[in-house]
Amino acid sequence: MKVKELIDELRKYPADMRIILCGYEEGYVDLQIIKLTEIELNVNKESYYGPHDDVDELNNHKADEVALLLS
């Protein structure tokens, strides 16, 4: 999802509506972090990991993109 797509979606809702995320096991948590992070795309093959990951600077990997992390 790109920022424009998120903005377009959020415009459909009241500005004072709470934003929540899935909790670790169950339940929900409030959005707490919004930050830029450098990522590598499609590096995790295991199904239990998300496909993208942080840049591995120790192995001289370069970022494929800078993304906005919400958590």
Gaussian input, Z-matrix of N, CA and C with variables (Angstrom, degrees):
# hf/3-21g

backbone

0 1
 N
 C     1     B1
 C     2     B2     1     A1
 N     3     B3     2     A2     1     D1
 C     4     B4     3     A3     2     D2
 C     5     B5     4     A4     3     D3
 N     6     B6     5     A5     4     D4
 C     7     B7     6     A6     5     D5
 C     8     B8     7     A7     6     D6
 N     9     B9     8     A8     7     D7
 C    10    B10     9     A9     8     D8
 C    11    B11    10    A10     9     D9
 N    12    B12    11    A11    10    D10
 C    13    B13    12    A12    11    D11
 C    14    B14    13    A13    12    D12
 N    15    B15    14    A14    13    D13
 C    16    B16    15    A15    14    D14
 C    17    B17    16    A16    15    D15
 N    18    B18    17    A17    16    D16
 C    19    B19    18    A18    17    D17
 C    20    B20    19    A19    18    D18
 N    21    B21    20    A20    19    D19
 C    22    B22    21    A21    20    D20
 C    23    B23    22    A22    21    D21
 N    24    B24    23    A23    22    D22
 C    25    B25    24    A24    23    D23
 C    26    B26    25    A25    24    D24
 N    27    B27    26    A26    25    D25
 C    28    B28    27    A27    26    D26
 C    29    B29    28    A28    27    D27
 N    30    B30    29    A29    28    D28
 C    31    B31    30    A30    29    D29
 C    32    B32    31    A31    30    D30
 N    33    B33    32    A32    31    D31
 C    34    B34    33    A33    32    D32
 C    35    B35    34    A34    33    D33
 N    36    B36    35    A35    34    D34
 C    37    B37    36    A36    35    D35
 C    38    B38    37    A37    36    D36
 N    39    B39    38    A38    37    D37
 C    40    B40    39    A39    38    D38
 C    41    B41    40    A40    39    D39
 N    42    B42    41    A41    40    D40
 C    43    B43    42    A42    41    D41
 C    44    B44    43    A43    42    D42
 N    45    B45    44    A44    43    D43
 C    46    B46    45    A45    44    D44
 C    47    B47    46    A46    45    D45
 N    48    B48    47    A47    46    D46
 C    49    B49    48    A48    47    D47
 C    50    B50    49    A49    48    D48
 N    51    B51    50    A50    49    D49
 C    52    B52    51    A51    50    D50
 C    53    B53    52    A52    51    D51
 N    54    B54    53    A53    52    D52
 C    55    B55    54    A54    53    D53
 C    56    B56    55    A55    54    D54
 N    57    B57    56    A56    55    D55
 C    58    B58    57    A57    56    D56
 C    59    B59    58    A58    57    D57
 N    60    B60    59    A59    58    D58
 C    61    B61    60    A60    59    D59
 C    62    B62    61    A61    60    D60
 N    63    B63    62    A62    61    D61
 C    64    B64    63    A63    62    D62
 C    65    B65    64    A64    63    D63
 N    66    B66    65    A65    64    D64
 C    67    B67    66    A66    65    D65
 C    68    B68    67    A67    66    D66
 N    69    B69    68    A68    67    D67
 C    70    B70    69    A69    68    D68
 C    71    B71    70    A70    69    D69
 N    72    B72    71    A71    70    D70
 C    73    B73    72    A72    71    D71
 C    74    B74    73    A73    72    D72
 N    75    B75    74    A74    73    D73
 C    76    B76    75    A75    74    D74
 C    77    B77    76    A76    75    D75
 N    78    B78    77    A77    76    D76
 C    79    B79    78    A78    77    D77
 C    80    B80    79    A79    78    D78
 N    81    B81    80    A80    79    D79
 C    82    B82    81    A81    80    D80
 C    83    B83    82    A82    81    D81
 N    84    B84    83    A83    82    D82
 C    85    B85    84    A84    83    D83
 C    86    B86    85    A85    84    D84
 N    87    B87    86    A86    85    D85
 C    88    B88    87    A87    86    D86
 C    89    B89    88    A88    87    D87
 N    90    B90    89    A89    88    D88
 C    91    B91    90    A90    89    D89
 C    92    B92    91    A91    90    D90
 N    93    B93    92    A92    91    D91
 C    94    B94    93    A93    92    D92
 C    95    B95    94    A94    93    D93
 N    96    B96    95    A95    94    D94
 C    97    B97    96    A96    95    D95
 C    98    B98    97    A97    96    D96
 N    99    B99    98    A98    97    D97
 C   100   B100    99    A99    98    D98
 C   101   B101   100   A100    99    D99
 N   102   B102   101   A101   100   D100
 C   103   B103   102   A102   101   D101
 C   104   B104   103   A103   102   D102
 N   105   B105   104   A104   103   D103
 C   106   B106   105   A105   104   D104
 C   107   B107   106   A106   105   D105
 N   108   B108   107   A107   106   D106
 C   109   B109   108   A108   107   D107
 C   110   B110   109   A109   108   D108
 N   111   B111   110   A110   109   D109
 C   112   B112   111   A111   110   D110
 C   113   B113   112   A112   111   D111
 N   114   B114   113   A113   112   D112
 C   115   B115   114   A114   113   D113
 C   116   B116   115   A115   114   D114
 N   117   B117   116   A116   115   D115
 C   118   B118   117   A117   116   D116
 C   119   B119   118   A118   117   D117
 N   120   B120   119   A119   118   D118
 C   121   B121   120   A120   119   D119
 C   122   B122   121   A121   120   D120
 N   123   B123   122   A122   121   D121
 C   124   B124   123   A123   122   D122
 C   125   B125   124   A124   123   D123
 N   126   B126   125   A125   124   D124
 C   127   B127   126   A126   125   D125
 C   128   B128   127   A127   126   D126
 N   129   B129   128   A128   127   D127
 C   130   B130   129   A129   128   D128
 C   131   B131   130   A130   129   D129
 N   132   B132   131   A131   130   D130
 C   133   B133   132   A132   131   D131
 C   134   B134   133   A133   132   D132
 N   135   B135   134   A134   133   D133
 C   136   B136   135   A135   134   D134
 C   137   B137   136   A136   135   D135
 N   138   B138   137   A137   136   D136
 C   139   B139   138   A138   137   D137
 C   140   B140   139   A139   138   D138
 N   141   B141   140   A140   139   D139
 C   142   B142   141   A141   140   D140
 C   143   B143   142   A142   141   D141
 N   144   B144   143   A143   142   D142
 C   145   B145   144   A144   143   D143
 C   146   B146   145   A145   144   D144
 N   147   B147   146   A146   145   D145
 C   148   B148   147   A147   146   D146
 C   149   B149   148   A148   147   D147
 N   150   B150   149   A149   148   D148
 C   151   B151   150   A150   149   D149
 C   152   B152   151   A151   150   D150
 N   153   B153   152   A152   151   D151
 C   154   B154   153   A153   152   D152
 C   155   B155   154   A154   153   D153
 N   156   B156   155   A155   154   D154
 C   157   B157   156   A156   155   D155
 C   158   B158   157   A157   156   D156
 N   159   B159   158   A158   157   D157
 C   160   B160   159   A159   158   D158
 C   161   B161   160   A160   159   D159
 N   162   B162   161   A161   160   D160
 C   163   B163   162   A162   161   D161
 C   164   B164   163   A163   162   D162
 N   165   B165   164   A164   163   D163
 C   166   B166   165   A165   164   D164
 C   167   B167   166   A166   165   D165
 N   168   B168   167   A167   166   D166
 C   169   B169   168   A168   167   D167
 C   170   B170   169   A169   168   D168
 N   171   B171   170   A170   169   D169
 C   172   B172   171   A171   170   D170
 C   173   B173   172   A172   171   D171
 N   174   B174   173   A173   172   D172
 C   175   B175   174   A174   173   D173
 C   176   B176   175   A175   174   D174
 N   177   B177   176   A176   175   D175
 C   178   B178   177   A177   176   D176
 C   179   B179   178   A178   177   D177
 N   180   B180   179   A179   178   D178
 C   181   B181   180   A180   179   D179
 C   182   B182   181   A181   180   D180
 N   183   B183   182   A182   181   D181
 C   184   B184   183   A183   182   D182
 C   185   B185   184   A184   183   D183
 N   186   B186   185   A185   184   D184
 C   187   B187   186   A186   185   D185
 C   188   B188   187   A187   186   D186
 N   189   B189   188   A188   187   D187
 C   190   B190   189   A189   188   D188
 C   191   B191   190   A190   189   D189
 N   192   B192   191   A191   190   D190
 C   193   B193   192   A192   191   D191
 C   194   B194   193   A193   192   D192
 N   195   B195   194   A194   193   D193
 C   196   B196   195   A195   194   D194
 C   197   B197   196   A196   195   D195
 N   198   B198   197   A197   196   D196
 C   199   B199   198   A198   197   D197
 C   200   B200   199   A199   198   D198
 N   201   B201   200   A200   199   D199
 C   202   B202   201   A201   200   D200
 C   203   B203   202   A202   201   D201
 N   204   B204   203   A203   202   D202
 C   205   B205   204   A204   203   D203
 C   206   B206   205   A205   204   D204
 N   207   B207   206   A206   205   D205
 C   208   B208   207   A207   206   D206
 C   209   B209   208   A208   207   D207
 N   210   B210   209   A209   208   D208
 C   211   B211   210   A210   209   D209
 C   212   B212   211   A211   210   D210

   B1=1.4446
   B2=1.5280
   B3=1.2854
   B4=1.4584
   B5=1.5297
   B6=1.3350
   B7=1.4626
   B8=1.5249
   B9=1.3315
   B10=1.4611
   B11=1.5265
   B12=1.3273
   B13=1.4626
   B14=1.5294
   B15=1.3382
   B16=1.4612
   B17=1.5201
   B18=1.3300
   B19=1.4615
   B20=1.5254
   B21=1.3218
   B22=1.4675
   B23=1.5238
   B24=1.3165
   B25=1.4627
   B26=1.5262
   B27=1.3329
   B28=1.4667
   B29=1.5243
   B30=1.3023
   B31=1.4770
   B32=1.5279
   B33=1.3093
   B34=1.4646
   B35=1.5275
   B36=1.3460
   B37=1.4634
   B38=1.5275
   B39=1.3281
   B40=1.4647
   B41=1.5299
   B42=1.3316
   B43=1.4700
   B44=1.5277
   B45=1.3305
   B46=1.4619
   B47=1.5303
   B48=1.3363
   B49=1.4673
   B50=1.5387
   B51=1.3251
   B52=1.4620
   B53=1.5245
   B54=1.3402
   B55=1.4597
   B56=1.5238
   B57=1.3513
   B58=1.4633
   B59=1.5308
   B60=1.3145
   B61=1.4590
   B62=1.5163
   B63=1.3251
   B64=1.4698
   B65=1.5204
   B66=1.3343
   B67=1.4534
   B68=1.5261
   B69=1.3122
   B70=1.4607
   B71=1.5246
   B72=1.3012
   B73=1.4647
   B74=1.5215
   B75=1.3173
   B76=1.4615
   B77=1.5121
   B78=1.3050
   B79=1.4534
   B80=1.5241
   B81=1.3294
   B82=1.4518
   B83=1.5155
   B84=1.3216
   B85=1.4593
   B86=1.5239
   B87=1.3313
   B88=1.4590
   B89=1.5227
   B90=1.3278
   B91=1.4568
   B92=1.5235
   B93=1.3393
   B94=1.4553
   B95=1.5225
   B96=1.3292
   B97=1.4585
   B98=1.5266
   B99=1.3074
   B100=1.4579
   B101=1.5245
   B102=1.3351
   B103=1.4632
   B104=1.5265
   B105=1.3175
   B106=1.4542
   B107=1.5213
   B108=1.3216
   B109=1.4584
   B110=1.5205
   B111=1.3171
   B112=1.4607
   B113=1.5220
   B114=1.3411
   B115=1.4623
   B116=1.5248
   B117=1.3222
   B118=1.4604
   B119=1.5251
   B120=1.3119
   B121=1.4586
   B122=1.5265
   B123=1.3227
   B124=1.4734
   B125=1.5282
   B126=1.3325
   B127=1.4702
   B128=1.5229
   B129=1.3363
   B130=1.4638
   B131=1.5186
   B132=1.3098
   B133=1.4678
   B134=1.5327
   B135=1.3544
   B136=1.4544
   B137=1.5244
   B138=1.3332
   B139=1.4673
   B140=1.5263
   B141=1.3289
   B142=1.4600
   B143=1.5202
   B144=1.3341
   B145=1.4614
   B146=1.5192
   B147=1.3107
   B148=1.4618
   B149=1.5178
   B150=1.3260
   B151=1.4581
   B152=1.5267
   B153=1.3370
   B154=1.4583
   B155=1.5259
   B156=1.3468
   B157=1.4674
   B158=1.5238
   B159=1.3429
   B160=1.4658
   B161=1.5209
   B162=1.3210
   B163=1.4579
   B164=1.5236
   B165=1.3216
   B166=1.4633
   B167=1.5253
   B168=1.3419
   B169=1.4643
   B170=1.5276
   B171=1.3226
   B172=1.4655
   B173=1.5215
   B174=1.3253
   B175=1.4658
   B176=1.5287
   B177=1.3426
   B178=1.4642
   B179=1.5232
   B180=1.3186
   B181=1.4569
   B182=1.5166
   B183=1.3089
   B184=1.4570
   B185=1.5235
   B186=1.3225
   B187=1.4586
   B188=1.5194
   B189=1.3333
   B190=1.4552
   B191=1.5264
   B192=1.3334
   B193=1.4741
   B194=1.5128
   B195=1.3261
   B196=1.4588
   B197=1.5198
   B198=1.3201
   B199=1.4716
   B200=1.5205
   B201=1.3102
   B202=1.4550
   B203=1.5308
   B204=1.3172
   B205=1.4627
   B206=1.5256
   B207=1.3112
   B208=1.4781
   B209=1.5116
   B210=1.3183
   B211=1.4682
   B212=1.5114
   A1=108.10
   A2=116.39
   A3=123.08
   A4=109.36
   A5=117.51
   A6=122.53
   A7=111.04
   A8=117.83
   A9=121.03
   A10=111.26
   A11=117.06
   A12=120.85
   A13=110.95
   A14=116.25
   A15=120.39
   A16=110.69
   A17=117.62
   A18=121.52
   A19=110.25
   A20=116.85
   A21=120.80
   A22=110.96
   A23=117.25
   A24=121.22
   A25=110.87
   A26=117.45
   A27=120.99
   A28=112.19
   A29=118.09
   A30=121.41
   A31=111.96
   A32=118.21
   A33=122.41
   A34=112.52
   A35=117.44
   A36=121.77
   A37=110.91
   A38=117.05
   A39=120.46
   A40=110.99
   A41=115.94
   A42=121.40
   A43=112.55
   A44=118.31
   A45=120.16
   A46=112.96
   A47=117.87
   A48=121.12
   A49=110.30
   A50=115.74
   A51=121.74
   A52=110.83
   A53=116.46
   A54=122.99
   A55=107.40
   A56=116.49
   A57=120.89
   A58=109.80
   A59=115.26
   A60=123.49
   A61=108.37
   A62=116.66
   A63=120.46
   A64=109.16
   A65=115.92
   A66=121.17
   A67=110.82
   A68=116.45
   A69=122.16
   A70=111.87
   A71=117.53
   A72=121.66
   A73=110.10
   A74=116.39
   A75=122.72
   A76=108.39
   A77=116.49
   A78=121.52
   A79=111.45
   A80=115.58
   A81=122.20
   A82=110.38
   A83=116.90
   A84=123.05
   A85=108.66
   A86=115.56
   A87=120.06
   A88=109.80
   A89=115.52
   A90=121.88
   A91=107.69
   A92=117.73
   A93=121.21
   A94=113.39
   A95=118.00
   A96=121.22
   A97=109.83
   A98=115.41
   A99=122.56
   A100=105.29
   A101=116.77
   A102=118.63
   A103=110.71
   A104=115.39
   A105=121.29
   A106=109.24
   A107=116.78
   A108=120.96
   A109=109.51
   A110=116.39
   A111=121.50
   A112=108.56
   A113=115.80
   A114=119.54
   A115=111.44
   A116=113.49
   A117=122.76
   A118=106.09
   A119=116.57
   A120=121.12
   A121=111.93
   A122=115.92
   A123=123.47
   A124=113.78
   A125=116.43
   A126=119.84
   A127=113.15
   A128=118.13
   A129=120.80
   A130=109.54
   A131=116.26
   A132=121.51
   A133=112.60
   A134=117.39
   A135=120.75
   A136=109.64
   A137=116.98
   A138=121.28
   A139=112.76
   A140=117.84
   A141=120.66
   A142=112.63
   A143=118.78
   A144=123.31
   A145=109.16
   A146=116.35
   A147=119.58
   A148=107.91
   A149=119.37
   A150=121.64
   A151=114.31
   A152=118.20
   A153=121.06
   A154=109.88
   A155=116.34
   A156=119.59
   A157=110.03
   A158=114.96
   A159=120.68
   A160=109.95
   A161=115.36
   A162=120.40
   A163=108.84
   A164=116.48
   A165=122.13
   A166=108.08
   A167=116.00
   A168=120.69
   A169=112.07
   A170=117.41
   A171=120.15
   A172=111.29
   A173=117.57
   A174=122.01
   A175=111.86
   A176=116.16
   A177=122.63
   A178=113.33
   A179=117.54
   A180=120.56
   A181=108.55
   A182=116.74
   A183=122.16
   A184=109.05
   A185=115.02
   A186=120.90
   A187=110.98
   A188=115.53
   A189=120.23
   A190=110.08
   A191=115.02
   A192=121.47
   A193=109.27
   A194=114.48
   A195=121.14
   A196=105.14
   A197=116.09
   A198=121.37
   A199=110.03
   A200=116.63
   A201=122.86
   A202=108.00
   A203=116.68
   A204=122.50
   A205=109.47
   A206=115.93
   A207=122.50
   A208=107.10
   A209=116.86
   A210=118.95
   A211=110.34
   D1=139.67
   D2=178.06
   D3=-100.78
   D4=160.07
   D5=-178.44
   D6=-54.90
   D7=-43.34
   D8=179.90
   D9=-58.54
   D10=-42.22
   D11=179.46
   D12=-64.31
   D13=-41.00
   D14=178.81
   D15=-65.23
   D16=-44.41
   D17=178.51
   D18=-60.28
   D19=-46.53
   D20=179.16
   D21=-58.24
   D22=-41.66
   D23=179.68
   D24=-68.56
   D25=-43.51
   D26=-177.82
   D27=-66.98
   D28=-27.36
   D29=179.11
   D30=-62.99
   D31=-17.17
   D32=-179.17
   D33=-76.75
   D34=-9.78
   D35=-171.41
   D36=-122.09
   D37=159.56
   D38=178.53
   D39=-61.89
   D40=144.17
   D41=-177.37
   D42=-64.43
   D43=-22.39
   D44=-178.38
   D45=-98.43
   D46=11.48
   D47=178.56
   D48=-74.19
   D49=136.41
   D50=179.05
   D51=-67.32
   D52=143.67
   D53=172.97
   D54=-108.90
   D55=125.89
   D56=-179.33
   D57=-124.16
   D58=162.55
   D59=176.91
   D60=-129.08
   D61=158.43
   D62=176.40
   D63=-65.22
   D64=139.03
   D65=176.40
   D66=-74.57
   D67=174.42
   D68=-176.38
   D69=-60.31
   D70=-51.29
   D71=178.67
   D72=-103.56
   D73=-59.14
   D74=-179.63
   D75=-146.06
   D76=174.75
   D77=178.25
   D78=76.45
   D79=-170.56
   D80=-175.88
   D81=-132.76
   D82=155.04
   D83=176.69
   D84=-130.69
   D85=156.00
   D86=175.91
   D87=-74.22
   D88=150.44
   D89=173.05
   D90=-61.05
   D91=127.86
   D92=-175.62
   D93=-121.82
   D94=-29.42
   D95=-172.85
   D96=-126.12
   D97=132.51
   D98=170.11
   D99=-133.79
   D100=112.22
   D101=-178.40
   D102=-151.73
   D103=156.44
   D104=174.58
   D105=-80.02
   D106=140.49
   D107=177.45
   D108=-145.13
   D109=143.11
   D110=177.38
   D111=-86.44
   D112=131.30
   D113=-176.93
   D114=-129.77
   D115=157.31
   D116=168.57
   D117=-104.96
   D118=138.11
   D119=-177.49
   D120=-91.04
   D121=140.37
   D122=171.43
   D123=53.60
   D124=47.79
   D125=-179.71
   D126=-102.96
   D127=-19.33
   D128=179.93
   D129=-97.47
   D130=124.88
   D131=-178.14
   D132=-97.88
   D133=-21.28
   D134=-178.67
   D135=-69.20
   D136=138.51
   D137=-175.41
   D138=-67.03
   D139=-22.85
   D140=-177.32
   D141=-86.63
   D142=-3.17
   D143=173.13
   D144=-106.10
   D145=152.03
   D146=169.71
   D147=-68.67
   D148=153.91
   D149=-174.52
   D150=-67.32
   D151=-27.86
   D152=-176.79
   D153=-102.28
   D154=159.43
   D155=-178.70
   D156=-149.65
   D157=167.49
   D158=174.75
   D159=-60.34
   D160=154.04
   D161=176.02
   D162=-64.69
   D163=134.72
   D164=177.69
   D165=-91.87
   D166=87.29
   D167=-176.29
   D168=-67.43
   D169=-26.19
   D170=179.89
   D171=-65.22
   D172=-29.10
   D173=179.64
   D174=-102.92
   D175=21.52
   D176=177.79
   D177=55.09
   D178=34.78
   D179=175.18
   D180=-80.18
   D181=148.50
   D182=178.12
   D183=-108.69
   D184=151.58
   D185=-179.48
   D186=-68.49
   D187=136.28
   D188=170.48
   D189=-80.25
   D190=-33.55
   D191=-178.82
   D192=-153.12
   D193=159.53
   D194=164.57
   D195=-103.87
   D196=127.96
   D197=-174.79
   D198=-122.72
   D199=160.42
   D200=176.25
   D201=-95.59
   D202=115.48
   D203=-178.81
   D204=-91.61
   D205=124.50
   D206=174.53
   D207=-115.03
   D208=126.09
   D209=176.42
   D210=-155.83

